[in-house]
Amino acid sequence: MTVEGIRVSWGWLALREPADAAARAPDLVEHLRRHLPATGRRVIHDLGSGTGSMGRWLAPLLPGPQHWVMHDRDPDLLEVAAADLPGPAADGAAVTVETRQSDIARLHPGDLADASLITASALLDLLTEDELAGLVTVCAGTGCPMLLTLSVVGRVDLTPADPLDSRVAAAFDAHQRRTTERGRLLGPDAVEVAVEGFGRLGAEVLVRPSPWRLGAFQADLAAEWFTGWVDAACEQQVELAAETNAYARRRRAEATAGQLAVTVDHADLLVLPRRPPSTW
Ligand SMILES: C[S@@+](CC[C@H](N)C(=O)[O-])C[C@H]1O[C@@H](n2cnc3c(N)ncnc32)[C@H](O)[C@@H]1O
């Protein structure tokens, strides 16, 4: 199946939104605040916005009037983003939203020309190397900061441990790096490739861990994540399905009962372009 055929469900994004908010690295927002224009309305382009969870998290942490432009290829998710708006800015200033249905792998520099900030969350690992290289060039060309959160890095930890965990993890990572008709997806390699790409263009890149830590209070998310994790691993390595039947049933029951602690490692990047903020 190609990635073009896969749609991210509203239900999955809603389930993960609180865990995403808890996981993103708060100190990068502190850095970011110092690199935004001092006055005026900030235009923030959120790439692969889904239902707009990045805006709902970040807009109230930033001061000043903000206009969010949410880009996604999925019109149904954008419809939710247009209805479920972020709260006001940190100082109470107005936050407005517009949505744009687009393929973010085919953005032109003009699409982001008015950006004061570019954001993305849970997106980079879904791209191919060429797509990410194109995005790096277009985004860096704007000269504005970029906050790119929650890219998977290929490390998960389940407690209590099970001997099958590492085989499933390896097959899942291979699934994330699978070849599609657009090319091979980056999966857990995306962070390294993005850091190198932005670095080559002279940008400073700050990297922070942003793990999901799921326990009894996030049992629904842990169970749903586990199901997707095993299913993807078995799709990648078909022979694994027979071996993981009992394992999957047992682990899912543990997760649902809040007896499985799951850490899914991610990384957040704050990209600061060469151009000093005083010139914006
Ligand atoms: C894992 S979801 C994350 C959504 C949102 N950023 C969040 O954190 O809740 C990835 C999103 O990227 C969108 N997406 C993936 N590739 C895209 C592309 N090439 N162009 C536009 N949107 C894309 C998907 O439709 C989906 O909404």
The ligand as a Gaussian input file, in Angstrom:
#p B3LYP/6-31G(d) Opt

LIG

0 1
 C        0.805000      12.184000      12.092000
 S       -0.215000      13.425000      11.429000
 C        0.174000      14.813000      12.473000
 C       -0.876000      15.875000      12.423000
 C       -0.625000      17.085000      13.327000
 N        0.593000      17.794000      12.938000
 C       -0.555000      16.674000      14.753000
 O        0.525000      16.746000      15.352000
 O       -1.607000      16.285000      15.300000
 C        0.601000      13.843000       9.926000
 C       -0.223000      14.837000       9.103000
 O        0.536000      15.226000       7.971000
 C       -0.312000      15.242000       6.839000
 N        0.567000      15.033000       5.686000
 C        1.451000      14.022000       5.493000
 N        2.107000      14.181000       4.326000
 C        1.610000      15.323000       3.778000
 C        1.869000      16.012000       2.571000
 N        2.781000      15.556000       1.691000
 N        1.196000      17.154000       2.318000
 C        0.274000      17.622000       3.191000
 N       -0.026000      16.996000       4.356000
 C        0.625000      15.871000       4.642000
 C       -1.319000      14.142000       7.077000
 O       -2.502000      14.320000       6.339000
 C       -1.535000      14.281000       8.592000
 O       -2.570000      15.189000       8.880000

